[in-house]
């Protein structure tokens, strides 16, 4: 591991994406592209489940059938038109307590590449990889790729102690809906509740210290994003075969990115050179 890379993975600019080794070897490195997931394909039931929306205001009080139709339409937009790219960060997670006060978890690890549960859950039980990116460079890439009329955002996820989804993001205003029209109002509704919809998860996920990129992609033009300018290196998991490590190291050298083998010994993680 180069000294520069060793220092970089400690910074707030470093972001970490856990995945299978095969995904890195066969997809990410050869193409220099990262796949973005639709919101409906996340693993948090607060996100992948459909929502039913209530109404306020008297200008437009829909029938049950109309309300279901509108709920289905806005669910279609939220779940099928928005893509997410998810990363761990070196930031301490932000918890939103039941009294709505924000609190940074003082006990959380600050090492986004050293999250054992993430290696187990997303890194193929420690036989996968953790791809390292520059947050600043990713922002530049998305700013360049996204058109001016696309709604997108990148920021840290907050973690809620309360199970309930924020009521504002479940309540449609019938007066505005009648005055502004369905298309404009629903677009404004999602925009004004963007953080509640896309950047809040239950507190059980707080150890991920997630940093997320969300983009509106109704025409499916950004299923993958070119990440060459943001890719800094790859950290291979503890169970990666040492027989293939020299080949992986050689490929990373060819691409001018750093390469680490993360070994666990006596309960401690050791970041080692691949050769």
N, C-alpha and C positions, 0 to 999 in steps of 0.2 A: 504494500500500500504506500503510495507516495505521501510525502508529508503534507502536500497541499490538499489531497483528498481526505486525509485523516483529519485535518482541521475543518474542511468544508462540511463534513457530515455532522459536525457539532453546531453548525450555525443555524440561524432562523431561516436562511435561504434554502436549506436542504429539505426536500420532500422525498417520501419513500413509498413505493408502490410494491406491495407483496403479491406474488403470483407463482405459478408453477414454472419450473425450470424449462419445460418444453415450450411454454409460451414465449419465454425470453429467447431461447435458442432458435426456434422455428418461425417466430413472428416478429417480435420487437427488434431484435438485432439485425436480421436480414432486411427488414422493410423500413426500420427507423420510424415506425408508427405505433401509436397506442390506441387501443379500442376504447371508445366511450360507451357506457351502458345506458339504456333507457331507465328512467326513474322507476318504472314498474318492476324492474329486474333486480332491485336492491334486496337485501335480506332482512330489512327491518319492517315488521308489519305495520308500523306507523306510516310507512312510505308505500309499500307495495299494495296495501289494501285500498279498495275504493272508499270514498267518503260520501256521506249524504249531507247535503247542505240545507240549512234553514234559511228563512227569509224574514226581513224586517221591512217596514214601510207599507203604505196602503195603496200606492199607485198601481202596484202589480202584486196580487196575491194569487199565485198559481194553484191549479188543482193538483191533487196528488200525482196524477199522471204527468202533468207538465213539470212538476218539481223533479220527478224522477228523470225525465228527459233532460232537463237542465243539468242535474247532478251528473248524469252519464256524460254529457258533453264536456263539462269542465274537468271531470276525471280523465276523459280521453286526452285533453290538452295537457294536464299536469303529468300524467303517467306515461303517455306515448309520444309526446312532442318535445320533451326535455331530456337531455342526456347529461350524465354525470361522469366525472373522472375523480376518483377518490385516492387520497394519499394520507399517510401518517406524517406527523410533523414533530419537531422538537419543542413545540409549545406545550405548556401545561394545559390540560383541558379546562374549559370554562363550564362550570356547573350552574344551572339556574334552579335555585331552591324553591320549595313550595311557597315561600313568601315573596318570590319573584326577584330576590336578590342574587346578583352574580357573584360567583366565588371561583377563583382558580384553585384547582386541586393541589395542595402543597406536597402531597405524597406521591404524585405521579412521576414516572420516569421521564426524563427529558431527552432520552435517546430514541428517536423514531425508528432507527434500524434495529434496535435491541428490544423488541416487544415479543416475548416468547409466545404469547397467545396468538398474535398475528402470524407468526411463523407457523403455528399449528393449524390455524383456521384457513389462512389464505396462501401460506407458503408451503403447501403440500407436506404438512407435518415435518417441517424442517428439511425437506428434500428439495425445496423450491428455491426461489430467489427473491431478493429485494432490490428493485431498480431505483437508482438514486437520480433525482432531478433537481434542477435549479428552479425555484419558485419564480424568481424574477424573469428568467428566460421563458418559462411557461406562460406567464402573463403576456409577454411580448408576442408569443406565438398565437395565443387565442385572440389577442387584440387585432392581429394581422388577418387571421383566418375568418373572423366573424364580421359579417356585414353590419352596416350602421343601423339597420332596422331589427337586428337580432338582439333579444334580451339575454344577457349572460352576466355571470357574477362569479367571483372567486373569493373565498374567505374561510375562516375557521368555523367548524360546527360547534354549536352549544348543546349541552346535555341537560335534559329536564328531569328533575326529581319527580314531577307530577306526570302521571300517565296520560292525562287528557291533552288532546290537541288544542291549541289556542283557539278560543271561540271566534275571534275575528276572522280566522282563516276558514271557518265553517259557516259563515253567515253572509248571505247575499242581500244587497240592498235593493228592494223592489222598486223604490222611487227612482234610483239611478238607472236601474235596468230598463225601466220604461222610458226615461228621458234620453239616455245615451245610446240605447240599442244593445242587443245581445253581444255582438262581436267586440265592440269597443269596451263595454263594461267588463266583460270577462277578462280581456287582456289587462285592463287596469287593475282588476281585482287580484289577479295573480301577481302583478308587479308590486302592488302595495303590500302583499302578504308573502313576498318572496322568501324572506328569512324564516318565517314560521313554517312554510311548506318545505323548503329545501335545505335549511341549515339548522334544524333542530332534531335531535334524536333523544331516545331515552337514556337515562344516566348510566344504565348498565354498559353502554358502549363507550364510556368516557375514556377508557385506557387507550383507545385508538388515537386520541388527540387528532382527529381527522381534519384535514384541509381539503376542501372540495371545490371543483370547478363545475358550474352548471350552465348549460347553454340551451336556448330554444332552437330546435332543429326540426321544424315540421316537415321539411322536404327531404330529410335523411341525407343531407350533404356532408355531415361531419361525423359519420360513424367511426372514422379513425382520424387521428391528428398526427402530423409530422412532428416528431419530438427530437430530431437530431440536434438542434441547437441547445436543447435543455438537458440532454442526457449527460450525466456526469460519470456514472459507473454502475457496476453490478456487485451485489453482495450475495454470494452463494451460501445456501444453508448448511447446517451441520452434517446432514446425511448425504450431501452430494458425494458421489463416488470420487475418490482421490485418483482413480484411473483416468477419468475424463477431465479433471481439473486443468492439466497442462494445455489441453485443447481449448478449453474455455478461456484460459488466460491468454493464449495466443490470439484467439478471435477478438478479445477485448483490446489487446495491444494493437491489432490491425486497425481497429476502429478508433484508436486513440482515446479510450476510456479506461478508467481504473477498474480493478478487479480484486475482490476480497473473498476469502473463505472464512466464514464465521464458525468457529469451533467452540463447543461448550466443554469445559473441563472443570471438574470439582465444583459444579454449579455456577461457574462464571463464564461469560462469553469472551472469546479471544478473537480479535480481528487479525487474520493472518494473510500473508501474500499467498496467491494461488499456486506458486511453484515452490 
